[in-house]
């Protein structure tokens, strides 16, 4: 996987057509570029300028994302709910708000549009994650700590015990004991065995944990 990226930005007057920019955008899109439209003011410009900022991250959009089977099911259920329940509901809310008249001062309308924007963004995010999901069944794994492991730890200073399952970023939820594989604690645990100790730097200082148990469930 190549992590390098190329960042390009073009600026042009809003009323000018630039065939070279269009050609470069087509090339960028062929490589899976992400595009963002920008409008800004220039001191010496007669009016606002418009441009497209975009980057090409080779392999980024094709990168597989590890998911547990349970995580895939939860995200898939959320996607179905957003499409079948939340999306139609917010469309109805927007339609109802329009009937109240002047949209410029219609708080209900603007709130509904903001919610719609969030829903559509989340739908795109979930579709992207699920399309690239590399679903792993933790019950088929064993050995030292790796993705999918459920690890029981004890704080060597306070004797407080905690249990975490190491999961991908898309399904991480610390309150539910789902630890992001990219977090400092997870990185410290990777490859360790029962009885090993790890030390992690936190905002409150260094903390040391002993691994009491490793399970794959």
C-alpha positions as CSV (number, residue, x, y, z in Angstrom):
1,X,0.0,0.0,0.0
2,X,1.4,3.4,-1.0
3,X,0.7,6.1,1.5
4,X,2.2,9.0,-0.4
5,X,-0.2,11.6,-1.8
6,X,-0.1,14.5,-4.2
7,X,-2.0,17.7,-3.3
8,X,-2.9,20.2,-5.9
9,X,-4.9,23.4,-5.8
10,X,-6.1,25.5,-8.6
11,X,-7.5,29.0,-8.4
12,X,-9.4,30.9,-11.1
13,X,-12.0,33.7,-11.4
14,X,-15.5,32.4,-10.9
15,X,-16.6,33.4,-14.4
16,X,-13.6,31.9,-16.3
17,X,-13.6,28.5,-17.9
18,X,-10.3,26.6,-17.7
19,X,-10.0,23.6,-20.0
20,X,-6.7,22.6,-18.5
21,X,-8.2,22.4,-15.1
22,X,-11.0,20.2,-16.4
23,X,-8.5,17.9,-18.0
24,X,-6.5,17.6,-14.8
25,X,-9.6,17.0,-12.7
26,X,-10.5,14.1,-15.1
27,X,-7.1,12.6,-14.6
28,X,-7.3,13.1,-10.8
29,X,-10.7,11.4,-10.7
30,X,-9.3,8.4,-12.6
31,X,-6.9,7.9,-9.7
32,X,-9.7,8.1,-7.1
33,X,-9.1,11.7,-6.1
34,X,-11.2,13.4,-3.4
35,X,-12.5,16.8,-4.5
36,X,-13.5,19.8,-2.5
37,X,-14.9,23.0,-3.9
38,X,-13.7,26.3,-2.4
39,X,-14.8,29.9,-2.8
40,X,-12.6,32.7,-1.4
41,X,-11.8,36.4,-1.8
42,X,-8.6,37.7,-3.5
43,X,-7.3,41.3,-2.7
44,X,-6.7,42.1,-6.4
45,X,-9.6,40.2,-7.9
46,X,-12.8,42.0,-9.1
47,X,-14.9,39.2,-7.5
48,X,-14.9,36.0,-5.6
49,X,-12.7,33.2,-6.9
50,X,-13.7,29.6,-7.1
51,X,-11.4,26.6,-7.2
52,X,-11.2,22.9,-6.6
53,X,-8.8,21.5,-4.1
54,X,-8.1,17.8,-4.6
55,X,-5.7,15.1,-3.6
56,X,-4.8,11.7,-4.9
57,X,-4.1,9.0,-2.3
58,X,-3.0,6.0,-4.3
59,X,-4.6,2.9,-2.8
60,X,-6.4,4.7,-0.1
61,X,-9.9,4.1,-1.5
62,X,-9.1,0.5,-2.1
63,X,-7.6,-0.2,1.3
64,X,-9.2,-3.0,3.1
65,X,-10.7,-2.3,6.6
66,X,-10.7,-5.0,9.2
67,X,-14.0,-5.7,10.8
68,X,-15.3,-8.3,13.2
69,X,-18.4,-10.2,12.1
70,X,-20.3,-8.5,14.9
71,X,-19.0,-5.1,13.8
72,X,-20.1,-5.7,10.2
73,X,-23.6,-6.7,11.3
74,X,-23.9,-3.5,13.5
75,X,-22.8,-1.2,10.7
76,X,-25.0,-2.9,8.2
77,X,-28.0,-2.6,10.5
78,X,-27.2,1.1,11.0
79,X,-27.0,1.6,7.2
80,X,-30.3,-0.1,6.6
81,X,-32.0,2.0,9.3
82,X,-30.6,5.2,7.9
83,X,-31.8,4.4,4.4
84,X,-35.2,2.9,5.3
85,X,-36.2,5.1,8.3
86,X,-34.0,8.2,8.9
87,X,-33.7,9.3,5.2
88,X,-37.4,9.2,4.4
89,X,-38.3,10.8,7.8
90,X,-36.0,13.8,7.2
91,X,-37.3,14.2,3.6
92,X,-40.8,14.4,5.0
93,X,-39.6,16.9,7.7
94,X,-38.1,19.1,5.0
95,X,-41.3,19.0,2.9
96,X,-43.4,20.0,5.9
97,X,-41.0,22.8,6.9
98,X,-41.2,24.2,3.3
99,X,-45.0,24.6,3.8
100,X,-44.4,27.1,6.6
101,X,-43.3,29.8,4.2
102,X,-40.1,31.9,4.2
103,X,-37.2,29.5,4.3
104,X,-34.6,32.2,5.2
105,X,-36.0,32.4,8.7
106,X,-37.4,28.9,9.0
107,X,-35.5,27.2,11.8
108,X,-37.3,23.9,11.3
109,X,-36.3,23.8,7.7
110,X,-32.6,24.6,8.4
111,X,-32.5,22.0,11.2
112,X,-33.9,19.4,8.9
113,X,-31.5,20.2,6.1
114,X,-28.6,19.9,8.5
115,X,-29.9,16.6,9.7
116,X,-30.2,15.4,6.1
117,X,-26.6,16.4,5.4
118,X,-25.5,14.4,8.4
119,X,-27.5,11.3,7.4
120,X,-26.3,11.4,3.8
121,X,-22.7,11.8,5.0
122,X,-23.0,8.9,7.3
123,X,-24.6,6.7,4.6
124,X,-21.7,7.4,2.3
125,X,-19.2,6.6,5.1
126,X,-20.9,3.3,6.0
127,X,-21.2,2.3,2.4
128,X,-17.5,3.0,1.9
129,X,-16.5,1.0,5.1
130,X,-18.7,-2.0,4.3
131,X,-17.5,-2.1,0.6
132,X,-13.9,-2.3,1.8
133,X,-14.5,-4.5,4.8
134,X,-12.2,-7.4,5.5
135,X,-14.4,-9.4,7.8
136,X,-12.5,-11.5,10.4
137,X,-14.0,-14.1,12.7
138,X,-12.1,-13.8,16.0
139,X,-13.2,-17.3,17.1
140,X,-10.9,-18.7,14.4
141,X,-7.9,-17.0,15.8
142,X,-5.6,-17.8,18.7
143,X,-2.3,-17.0,20.3
144,X,-0.8,-13.7,21.2
145,X,-2.7,-10.4,21.1
146,X,-3.9,-9.4,17.6
147,X,-7.0,-8.0,15.9
148,X,-10.1,-9.4,17.4
149,X,-8.6,-10.4,20.7
150,X,-10.5,-9.8,23.9
151,X,-7.9,-8.8,26.5
152,X,-8.3,-8.6,30.2
153,X,-5.8,-6.2,31.8
154,X,-5.0,-5.0,35.3
155,X,-3.5,-1.6,36.1
156,X,-0.3,-2.3,38.0
157,X,-0.7,0.8,40.1
158,X,-4.4,0.7,41.0
159,X,-5.2,-3.0,40.5
160,X,-8.2,-1.9,38.5
161,X,-9.2,-4.5,35.9
162,X,-10.4,-3.7,32.4
163,X,-11.4,-5.8,29.4
164,X,-11.1,-4.6,25.8
165,X,-11.6,-6.2,22.4
166,X,-9.2,-4.9,19.7
167,X,-11.2,-3.8,16.7
168,X,-10.9,-1.6,13.6
169,X,-11.4,2.1,13.7
170,X,-14.9,1.9,12.1
171,X,-16.3,-0.1,15.0
172,X,-14.3,1.2,17.9
173,X,-16.3,2.4,20.9
174,X,-14.3,2.7,24.1
175,X,-17.4,2.9,26.3
176,X,-18.4,-0.5,25.0
177,X,-14.9,-1.9,25.5
178,X,-14.1,-1.8,21.8
179,X,-10.5,-0.6,21.5
180,X,-9.3,1.1,18.3
181,X,-6.5,-1.0,16.9
182,X,-4.6,2.2,16.1
183,X,-4.7,3.5,19.7
184,X,-1.5,3.7,21.8
185,X,-2.7,0.9,24.2
186,X,-3.7,-1.4,21.4
187,X,-0.4,-0.9,19.6
188,X,1.4,-1.7,22.8
189,X,-0.6,-4.9,23.3
190,X,-0.1,-6.3,19.8
191,X,2.1,-9.4,19.9
192,X,2.1,-9.7,23.7
193,X,1.1,-12.8,25.6
194,X,-0.6,-13.5,29.0
195,X,1.6,-12.4,31.8
196,X,3.3,-9.7,29.8
197,X,3.3,-6.1,30.9
198,X,3.0,-3.0,28.7
199,X,3.6,0.7,29.5
200,X,1.6,3.4,27.7
201,X,2.0,7.1,27.7
202,X,-1.2,9.0,28.6
203,X,-2.1,12.6,29.1
204,X,-1.9,11.8,32.9
205,X,1.5,10.1,32.6
206,X,2.7,6.6,32.0
207,X,0.4,3.7,32.9
208,X,1.5,0.1,33.2
209,X,-0.8,-2.9,32.6
210,X,-0.4,-6.6,33.0
211,X,-2.2,-8.9,30.6
212,X,-4.3,-11.4,32.6
213,X,-6.1,-13.1,29.9
214,X,-6.4,-13.3,26.1
215,X,-9.5,-14.7,24.5
216,X,-10.9,-15.0,21.0
217,X,-14.7,-15.0,21.2
